[in-house]
Amino acid sequence: MVKRTTFDEASCPVARSVDTIGDWWSLLIVRDAFDGVRRFGEFQRSLGVAKNILSARLRALVGHGVLDVVPASDGSTYSEYVLTPKGRDLFPVIVALRQWGEAHFFAEGEPRSELVDRDGGRPLQGLEVRASDGRVVGPEDTVVVKPPAPSPGSAEETLTGP
C-alpha cells in the first residue's frame, strides 16, 4: 500500500490544515456537525457515504481534535460526535466555502440552501479579510513570509530533513 503524504511538519499553515480537513468528506462532516448532525447514522444518511469511509473520516477528525465522541444526549447507548473548540473554529472556513460556492456555482435564481442569521433570518454579510488597521485586503495586498531554512547540520535539519 502506498503511504499517504502528510504535511504535519510543513511550515505552511494551509498545508497543515489541508492535512487534517482537506478531503471533501471531512469538510462535509464538519458542515453537517454545524447543522446539528451528531450520530453516525445521521451523517451517513445526510452524506450518502459508505460506512467504512465515514468511519475512517470520523476517526481522523476525532484524532485531530476537530470532533469529540460523547455519550448520546438522550441517554441511549449510542455515542455522538460534537465539535470541539478547534472544530468550531472552522466555522469561518465553512462560511467562506459556502459564500464562494454561492458566488460561482449557482445560476441567478437557482434554488440553494442558505445560511441565515438565527436572529431575524437575514443572510450573512460576505466575509472580508482585513489588515490589522481594518482595511479590506486581497491577494495583491499580502505576501507570505517564510521562516528561515535550517542551516546545514543543525538539529532541526537533522530531525526534519530538507
N, C-alpha and C positions, 0 to 999 in steps of 0.2 A: 504494500500500500504506500502511496506517495504521501510524505509528511507535509502537512499544511504549513505554509509560510506564515509566521507570526510577526507582528510589528510591536510587541510589548516592550521592546527595548529601544524603539525608534525615538529620535529626538523630536519628531513631529507629532504634535497633539492630534492632528487629523488621522494620521496613520494608527496611533494607539487607539483612538476612538473607533475607527473602522474595524480594528481587530476585535473589538467587543460587540459592536452592534451593526456591522457593515453589511450583513446579508438581509434580504428583503423580509424573510420570515421573522427575524429578530425585531426589526423595526415595526412590523405589523403586530407582533405580540405586544410590544410596548404601547403602540397606538390603542389596541384593544384594552390593555390594562388601564389606560387613562379613561377609556369609555366605561369602565366598571366591570369588565370581564375578570373573573377570579379563578375559575375552575378549569381543569384540563379539558373536560368535555365541552365547556363553553368556548374555549379557544379553538378547539377542533371544529366545532360547528360554524363558528364565525369565519375561520380561515379556510376550511376545507383541505387542510394539510394532513398528510399521513401521520399516524401516531408516532412512528419512530423518529420522524423529522421534528415534530412538535416536542417530543420528549427530549431530544438532543438540544434543541434551541432553548427550551425552558431550563434545562440543567446548566447550560452555558451561561444564561442570564443570571441564574442564581449564583453560580460560581464566580461570576464577575461582580456580584454585589448590586445588580440592577433590580432584581426581584428577590423577595424572601418567600419562603414557604411557611405558612402559618396554619394553625388548626382552623377548620371551617367555622365561619361566623355563626352558623345555625346549630352548632354543637354536634353535628354528624361526624362520622369517622373520616370524612374526606379532608383533604388539605386544600388550601387556597394559595394563590400567588398574589402577592401585593408588591407594589412599587416601593423600593427603599428611597431614602432621600437622594441617593445617587441616581436612581431611576426617575424620580420626579424631576430632577434637574434636566432630563431630556425633553421636557415639555416644549421649550422654545425650538428645539430641533424638529419635533413633530409638527409644530405650528408652521415653521419655516418651510418644511417639505409640503405641507398642505397648501400654503399660500402660493408656493412656486407651481404646484400642480394645478391649482385653480387658474393661475395666470397663463399657463402654457399648454394645458391638455384638455380643455373643455371649450366647446364652441359657445358663442354667445347664446344665453338662454337654455343651454343644455342642463338637464337636471343633475344635481350632485348633492352629496351630503354637505352640510355647512356647520362650522364651528361658531357658536354664538356665545355672547356673554350671558351667563345664567341670570344676571340681574338686568332684566329688560329685554333679553332676546335679540340684541343687536349684534351684527357682525363685528369681529375684532378689526382693529386698525392693522395695516400692514406692518410687519416687523421692519425695523431700521437698525443699521449698525451705526453707532455713534462714536466719535473720538472722545477723549477724556474731557474736552471742552464743550461737548454737546453737539458739535457739528455732525451732520449725516455724512458718512464716508462710503466710498465704493472701492472696488479693487484698484483703481488708478490712484487712490489716496493712501494706500497701505503698502508696506513692504515687510517681508518675513526676515527677521534677524535670527540667524542660525547660531547655535553655540559653537565655540571654537572646537576644532578637531583635536582629539587627544594627541599628544606628542608621541612619536615612536618610542616604544619601550615603556610607556607609562603604565601604571597599574590598570587604569581604565581601558587602555588599548589592549592590554593583555587579557582582561576579563571579558570584554565585549567584542573584540575583534575589530577589523577595519570598518 
